[in-house]
Amino acid sequence: MTSELPDVTFVITTWVHTIMTPPCTATPRLLVVEDEAILGLLIEAILQELGHTSRHVCSVAEARPLVAGPTSWDLVIVDLGLPDGDGLEVIELLWANHAATPVIVETGYAELPKALDAAEAEGRVVLLRKPFGPVALESAMRQLLSPHRRARPLRLVEERPMTAR
């Protein structure tokens, strides 16, 4: 008489998956405010590849009801130079309604605007310099979506070209 034992590999795999999976597996809600259509689509593709869903809008006018409304976003990615206004307006409106929402500011400028200094010190904002790639975007997201983001200072995220050794 042979005893029916469960497959050991299945049992171990199931156990490891159970202890390694975070209790909350909800996908973060992300908003992308980028006027350059190609860059906006690229960011959405990167986010999708990372397992996130996002909403993309191209202007302050489109972003305004989304950040002022009842929907809370887990992360907002904002270009500072928008055709109908300044990305700072979007950020200010967002924080007036949802103060804790972290923001990735994407821009060609070397530094964040002075208006965001306090938010940077609090860990609510990260600068992502254009041009950027998937690694820099993912790193900025990890910094801001980490449950311990306020416990450590955030740093500028930028990709460096690979060099031959």
Secondary structure, DSSP 8 states (H G I E B T S, - for coil): -------HHHHHHHHHHHHHS-S-----EEEEE-S-HHHHHHHHHHHHHTT-EEEEE-SHHHHHHHHHSS---SEEEEESEETTEEHHHHHHHHHHH-TT--EEEEESSSS--GGGHHHHHHT-EEEEESS--HHHHHHHHHHHHSTTGGGS----B--------
